[in-house]
Amino acid sequence: MGCGRGTVEGDTVPAEGWRGEEHSLSALAVVTGAAGGIGKAVARDLMAQGTDVVMIGRTPDRLAAAADELNEEAGAGRARAVPADLSVPQDVERAAAEIVSAGRAVDVLVNNAGGNYAPHPSKDLADVRRDWLVNVTGNVLPVVLLTHALTPALRRPGGRVITISSIAALRGSGSYGGAKAALHPWSTELAARLAPEGITVNVVAPGYIEGTEFYGERMSEQFHADRSRQAPAGRGGTVSEVAATVAHLAAPAAGFLTGQIIQINGGALAGRG
């Protein structure tokens, strides 16, 4: 990753900072779902490497607090909060316009926004329809819409698109697993299309990860123990371990790694390749 000069919508432009200063050595990353959990850990890791980060989330106050925390840790104002509901095209257009307003290329796009918005069994056809719509809206649209909007701004060559999926896409059931699974063929097609331009596209599919709000009211000591036993490692993963995998995929050394689904699940589901 690097800055210098970047290509945005076909034009070569100076890599200026948000306040007009030069960022000749700083890359720019966009991380969605960045107010907590995996997204916040990814933003922290990328900032530790000297990357400027745009943090996107749906809750303005929580997102701003997360950006302030990371800026305080880094001792510099390299994180910027951009609130947006990425399932809404108008919000995506506004966020994308704000991201590229300074004329900088996007080095890394991490699509982390999503969640299981229908965790309980459906009772009738109306419920089934609602569950599928809410999970496709919340897990597929934010990824596809923002990536489409930012594709012209991705650095060529050297850009990275990394999407956070789930073990549920590979062995899960229901509308959440189905929605996450939809991101896999979409990502492989995008990888093939962007590879000639020097852009990599990969998916990270975590298993049970501790330290997130994903499970909500379902989380208990018994739930944690049951999920931990699913992995031969005998434990859940951490957000830092997922973030480290993302950081590797974002690095220059991963330039020949594209079109892949990288599992991180302690052996709960063996990889196939």
N, C-alpha and C positions, 0 to 999 in steps of 0.2 A: 504494500500500500504506500502511496505517496501522493503528494499534491502537485505543486508546480502549476501546470496549466491543464485544464480539463475540457472535455467536449460536452457541451450542453445543447441539445436539440440542433446538432450539426455545426455549431459555431464554437471556435476555440476562444476561451475567455480566461481572464486572470483568475487565479484561485484566491479570491479575497475573503477575508473574515467577515463575521456578521457586523462588526463595527468599522470595517474598512481597513483593518490592519492586514499585513501580509501573513500568510500561513504556508510558507514555502515547504515546511517539513511536516505539516499535519494532514492526515487523511480525514475524510468525513464519512461517518457512519450514521445510518438511520435505524433505530431500533423501535419496534412497535410493542405494545403491551409492556411498556418500560417502567411503570410505576412501582412494580414489585416483582418478587419471584425471579423466574428465569430471565425475564427481560431486563430487570434492574441489574442482575449479576452480569449479564452480557455487556451492558453499557459500562459497568465498572471495569471489567476486564479490558475492554477496548480503550477506555480512557487511560488505563494504566500503561498502555502501549503508546500513548501520545496522540490518540485519535480524538478528534472533535466528534461529539455525538448529539444528534437530534433525537430526543425521547418523545415518543408519541403515545398517548393514552386517552381514555374517554373521561377521566375524572380530573379536572383541571387542578384542584387543590392538592390532591395526592401526587399528581405528576410533578407539580412545581416543587413540592417538598422533596421528592426523590431527586430531582435535578439539583436542588440546593445542597442536599446531602452529598452527592457525588462531587459537586464543585468544591465543597469545603474539604472533602477528602483529598482531592487532587491539587488543591491550592491554586486553582485557576478556573476561569469561567468557560470551560470547554463543553459543558452540557447545556442544551437548550430545550425547554419544554414546549411542545406544540400539541395542544389538546385537539382531538379530532375523533369522530366516530367513523372509522374507515369502512363501514358498510354503507355509508351514505356518499354517493358520488360527489356532491357539492363539497362535503368536508374533505374528501380526498383531493379534489382539485385545489382547494384552498391550502391544505397542508403541503402539497407538492409545490405549489407556487411559492410558498414561504420558504421551503427548503432550498430551492434553487435561486432565490431572489438575489443572493450575493454573487451568483455566477460561478459557484463551485461545483465541480463534478462530485457525484456520490460514489465513494469507493466501496462501501459495504451497505447492503440492505438486509436487515435481519427481520423477517416476518414472524413475530412471536405472538401477536394478538390472537386471542381465541379462548375457548373454554367449553366445558360441557354445560350447555344451557337447558338441557332436558335430561337430568340424571336419573329420573324415576321412570318406571315402566308406563307406557301409554295404555289408556283404558278403552278408548274407542277410536274410530277413524278420524274424528276431528282432532283428537289428541295426537295421533300419529302424524297427521299432516302438520300440526303446529310444531311438533318436536323436530321434524325434518327441516321445516322452513327456518326455525330459529337457529339450528345448528349449522346449516349451510350458510345462512346469513352471517352468523357470528364467526365462522371458522374459514370459510372459503372466500367470501367477498372481500374481507379486509386484505387478504394476501393478493388476490388477483387484481383488485382495483388499484392498490397502491403500487404494486410492481409494474403494472401497465403504465401508470402515470409517471413513474420515475425511470422507466427504461431508457428514454432519450438522454437522461442525465447521468447514467452509469458510466464510470470511467472506461475508456476504450484505449488500449487493453488494460486489464487488471481489475475490472469490477467484480464484485462478489454478491450473489443473491443466496441467502441462507434462510430456509423456512423451517420453523419448528413444527413438527408433526407429533405423532404419538405412537406408542406401541399398540394403541387401540386401532390404528389404521391397518395393522398387520394381523391382529388376532381378536380384536374387539368386536362387539356387536352394537346394534342400535344406530341411532342417527349421528352420535358423536364420532364413532369409529368410521362410519360411512363418509361423513364430511371430511375428516382428516385424510381418509384414503383417497379422496378426490384430488388432493394436493400432490400426490405422488406422480401420476401420469402427466399432470399439468407441468410439474417441475422438470421431468425428463424431456418433455417436448421443448420447454423453454431452454433447457441446457443445450440441446442440439441446435436450436436456432441461434443462440448467442455465442456458442463456442468459437465460430469463425471470427468474432469480434474481440476475442480474448476475455470474455466474461464467463465465470463459472457459476453454476446453479446447483445447489445441493440441499438435501433435506436431513435434518437431525430428528430422529424419532426416539424420545426418551421413554423409559418405563416409569416405574414408581419413583417419584422425586419428592424428597422431604423439603420442608421449608417454603412451601407455596400455599396459596389460598385456593388451589384448584378443587379440592375435595369438600370444602365448606363444612356444612353441618354433618357430613358423613364421617369426618375424621374423628377417631377415637383411639385409645390405646390398642383395642382389639383390632380395629381396622388397620392401623399401622403395622401391627405384628403380622397380620394375615398377608398384607401386601409385601412386607419384607421377606416373608418365607417363600414367595414366588420366585425369587432370584437365588441361584446357587451361591451368590455372594453373601446371602443372608441379611441383607440390609437394603434400604432405599438409597437412591443416589442423592446427590446434593446439587443445588443450583450452580455452585461453583464448578462442579465437574461438567455439567452441560455447557456452561459458559466457556470453559477451557476448550471443549470440542469446537464450539463456534469460533473461538479465537483462532484456532488452527486453520479452519476452513477459510477464514478471512485473511490469512497471512499470504505473502507472496510465495512461500514455499509450497502452497497448495494449488498452484496454478494449473496442474495437470489432473486435478481431482474434480470431476464434474459429472453431473447426471447420476449421483449416488444417493442412497438412503442410508445414513449412518445411524446405527442403533446404539443406544447407551442405556443398558438395562440390567447390568450385573449378571448377564447370562440367562435372564428370564425367558428370552426368546432368541434362539440361535440365528445368526445371520446367514443369508444365502446369497451367493454371488457367482 
